Amino acid sequence: MSNIRARINARKVVLIYFYERLVFQFVRDNFNSILKKFEISSNNVKIKQENFLKYLTDAELNLLKDLIKEDWNIKGANIWLIEFKVDEEINYIISNFFYKDDVDTDYALNIARYYDQYEQSVRQKVDELAKTFKFDEMDFIDRSIFLLWYIEYKEMKVDKPLVLNEMVELAKRYGDEWSYKLINWIGDRLLDN
């Protein structure tokens, strides 16, 4: 496995980790209103309103339904005490979706550890730069890309043109059809700040 491929896979691992964290934050912050949208019985979970949670995909909604069905101790707030242990999460993602030798694990861990340090500042900077929407209104994958590349630019000292190009490529591959334009426009300005 080449170093380039291992680094690319490390970025994918971190993208998955950031995506997971952002979805979890969304659910945590909106949990009470989310529960009102579901009809919960002892063995089934149905969505009451079809147009609800427009920022979640069908797969994410199904995951949410499964988590509710598995009883996350809904009546208590214990689920929100879950602590993200970066090493465990990154190693879990690698062991379940990649061959360990195909990922630059150290690189993935180094970037992932900065999530808590940079998440709020990236959120604020995107909100300042975007004129018609807020960070929280973007797709989770676009938010994850911004976080990944801002951290890589700041902490790993990767050149701006390289970071921006790779942001755009990830957005083309994983985002919706217009994501790459959004990423390019805001990313250029975000990295200048």
N, C-alpha and C positions, 0 to 999 in steps of 0.2 A: 504494500500500500504506500503510495507516495505521500509525502508531507502535505502536498496541496490538497489531495483528496481527504486526508485526515483532518485538515483544517476546515475544509468545506463541511464535512460531517459534524465537526465540533460546533460550527455555526448553526447547523440544523438542530442539534441537540439543545443549544441555548434558546433558539427560537421556540422550540416546543416548551421548554421550561418557562420562558417569559409568557407565552400564550396561556399556559396552565395557571400561572399566577394572576394574570389579568382577568381571566374568566372567574377564578375563585374570588377575587376582589369584587367583581361585579355581582356575583351571587350573594356574597356576604353583605354588601352594601344595600342590596335590594331584596333581601330574603323575605321579609314580611309581605311586601307587595307581590313578590313572586308566588308565595304560597296561596294568596288570594286568587291567583289565576288558575290554580289546579284544583281538581276535584279528587280528594284523596280518600280511598277506601282501604280496607285491610289488605287487599291484594292487587289493587290497581291504582294507577295515577293517570288522570285524563286532563288535558288542557281545556279550560272553560272558554278562553278567548283565543281565537285563531291568530289574530293580528298582534298578539302580545310578544314582547321581547324581540323586536325587529332586528336587534344586533346579534342575535344568536342564530346559528345555522340549525338545520333539522337535527344533525348529529349532536350538537350541543344541547338542544332541547331534550333529545332522547336520553343523553347522559344525565341531565338534571332530573328527569323523571325517574331514572334508575336510582339515582342517589337518594331521592326522596322516598322511593319505594323501599329502599334498603334501610330506612329509618336512621337518619343521621342524628338521632336524638333531637328531633325537631322542637319538642317542647322546652328543652333546655338550650342554652347557647353554647354548649360544649363543642360543637363542630367548629366554632370560630376561634377556638383556642389552638387549633392545629397550627403547629409551627413548621414552617418550611425549612427543612435541613438541606441546604444546597447540595452537599456531597451525596447524601442519600438519594435525592431527587434526580440529580444528573446521572448517577450510577444506575438508577432504576431505568431511566430513559435509554441509556446506552445498552444495558443488558437485555431490554425487551424489544428494541427496535434496530439495533446495529450490532455489528461484530466489534468487540472491544478494541481489537487491533486496528480497526478502520476509523477510529476517532482519536483526535488529539485531546484526550481527557483533561490534561492539565490546562490547556487553552480554554476548554469549555468551562471548567471550574473557575478559572480566573475571571472570565467575563461574568458568569452567573452570580458570583459573589457580590457584584456591584449593583444588583437590581434595587435593593432597598435604598442605596445611596443616591441613585440617579432617577428613580421612577417619578418622584414628585417634580423634580426640576425639568425633566423632559416633558411631562404633562403641562407644566406652566409655560414652557417655551413654545410648544406647539399651539397652545391656546392663544398666546400673544401673536404668533405668526399667521395663524389661520383666520380668515375674515368671516367665513360663513358657517363654521362649525367648531366644535370643541374636540379635544383629544378623546373624551369619553364617548363621542358620537362616531368615532372611526371604528372600522372593523378591528377585531382583536389582533388579527395577523399584522395589519398595518402598524398598530401600536407596538407590537412586539418587534417589528423591524426597526422602528425608530429607536427603541430602547437598545436593541442589540448593537446597532451601528453607532449610536452616540457613545455608548460605553467603549466600544472598540476604538473609536476615534480618540476619545479622551484618555483612556487608560492604557491602551496598547499602542498608542501613537501611530496608528495607521494613517497614511496620507489621505487627505480629503478626497481627491479624485477617485482613488481606489475604493474608499468607503462608499462614496456616493454611487459609483458604478455598481458595486455589489448590492447596495440597498435596492437599486432599481431592478437588478436582475432577480433578486428574491421577490420583489413585489410583482414582477411579471409572471413569475412561476407560481406563487402562492396566493397573491391577492386577486381582487376582481379586475375587470378589464381596464379600469382607470386608476388603479392603485399606483402604478409606477409613475404616473404624471404627478400625482399628489406627493409621493415620496420624493421625487426629483425636485419639485418646486420648494417644498417645505424643508426637505433635507439639506439642500444647498444653503438655505438661510439659517437653519438650525445649527449646522456645523460652523458657520461663521461667528455665531454668538459665543 
